[in-house]
């Protein structure tokens, strides 16, 4: 169940960050409210995850997957361009998360 909460935390954070851009510096009320709700839900679910998943592992997954998803959302919906360096950096993040989860004794696997 902890990883379900982690998935919800990731999706909520990605949605909140997307609405953050749409809030235009919190000058648009509905996107600003969606941002606050998304971050609150994200942190709540992340806190539930931390009951059983080590903090470093949970945060690595949360931030790593979040970076990839935010970049994809920005690319698809906001027209952000990704160059080779950005793609290489995100690939390294994903590789780091995989290494932590498959090889680290800290991950609890």
C-alpha positions as CSV (number, residue, x, y, z in Angstrom):
1,X,0.0,0.0,0.0
2,X,2.9,2.3,0.7
3,X,3.8,2.4,-3.0
4,X,0.2,3.2,-4.0
5,X,0.5,6.2,-1.7
6,X,3.8,7.1,-3.3
7,X,2.3,6.9,-6.7
8,X,-0.6,9.2,-5.6
9,X,2.0,11.6,-4.1
10,X,3.9,11.7,-7.4
11,X,0.8,12.3,-9.6
12,X,-0.5,15.0,-7.2
13,X,2.9,16.8,-7.2
14,X,3.0,16.7,-11.0
15,X,-0.5,18.1,-11.3
16,X,0.3,20.7,-8.6
17,X,3.4,21.8,-10.5
18,X,1.5,22.0,-13.8
19,X,-1.2,24.2,-12.1
20,X,1.6,26.3,-10.5
21,X,2.6,27.5,-14.0
22,X,-1.1,28.0,-14.9
23,X,-1.6,30.1,-11.7
24,X,0.5,32.8,-13.2
25,X,2.2,33.8,-9.9
26,X,-1.0,32.9,-7.9
27,X,-2.9,35.6,-9.8
28,X,-5.5,33.1,-11.1
29,X,-7.5,31.7,-8.3
30,X,-8.6,28.3,-9.6
31,X,-5.1,27.1,-10.7
32,X,-3.7,28.5,-7.4
33,X,-6.3,26.5,-5.4
34,X,-5.5,23.4,-7.5
35,X,-1.8,24.0,-6.8
36,X,-2.3,24.2,-3.1
37,X,-4.5,21.1,-3.0
38,X,-2.2,19.1,-5.1
39,X,0.9,19.9,-3.0
40,X,-1.1,19.2,0.2
41,X,-2.3,15.8,-1.1
42,X,1.2,15.0,-2.4
43,X,2.9,15.7,1.0
44,X,0.2,13.8,2.9
45,X,0.6,10.7,0.7
46,X,4.3,11.0,0.9
47,X,4.1,11.1,4.7
48,X,2.0,7.9,4.6
49,X,4.6,6.3,2.4
50,X,7.4,7.1,4.9
51,X,5.7,4.9,7.5
52,X,7.2,1.9,5.8
53,X,9.5,3.0,3.0
54,X,12.9,4.4,3.9
55,X,13.0,8.2,3.4
56,X,15.9,8.2,1.0
57,X,14.3,5.6,-1.2
58,X,10.9,7.2,-1.2
59,X,12.3,10.6,-1.9
60,X,14.5,9.3,-4.7
61,X,11.5,7.7,-6.4
62,X,9.2,10.6,-5.7
63,X,11.6,13.2,-7.1
64,X,13.0,11.1,-9.9
65,X,9.7,10.0,-11.4
66,X,8.4,13.5,-10.7
67,X,11.1,15.1,-12.8
68,X,10.5,12.8,-15.7
69,X,6.7,13.3,-15.6
70,X,7.0,17.1,-15.2
71,X,9.3,17.2,-18.2
72,X,6.9,15.1,-20.2
73,X,3.9,17.2,-19.2
74,X,5.8,20.4,-20.0
75,X,6.9,19.0,-23.4
76,X,3.4,17.8,-24.3
77,X,1.2,20.5,-22.9
78,X,3.4,23.6,-22.6
79,X,5.6,23.3,-25.6
80,X,8.8,23.0,-23.6
81,X,11.8,21.7,-25.6
82,X,14.1,19.1,-24.2
83,X,17.7,19.1,-25.5
84,X,20.2,16.2,-25.4
85,X,21.7,17.4,-22.1
86,X,18.2,17.5,-20.4
87,X,17.4,14.0,-21.7
88,X,20.8,12.7,-20.6
89,X,20.3,14.2,-17.1
90,X,16.9,12.6,-16.7
91,X,18.2,9.3,-17.9
92,X,20.9,9.5,-15.2
93,X,18.2,10.3,-12.6
94,X,16.2,7.2,-13.6
95,X,19.3,5.1,-13.6
96,X,20.1,6.3,-10.1
97,X,16.6,5.4,-8.8
98,X,16.9,2.0,-10.4
99,X,20.3,1.3,-8.8
100,X,19.0,2.4,-5.4
101,X,16.0,0.2,-5.6
102,X,17.7,-2.9,-7.0
103,X,21.1,-2.9,-5.5
104,X,21.0,-0.9,-2.3
105,X,20.5,-2.8,1.0
106,X,18.8,0.3,2.3
107,X,15.8,-0.2,0.0
108,X,14.5,-3.1,2.0
109,X,14.3,-5.5,-1.0
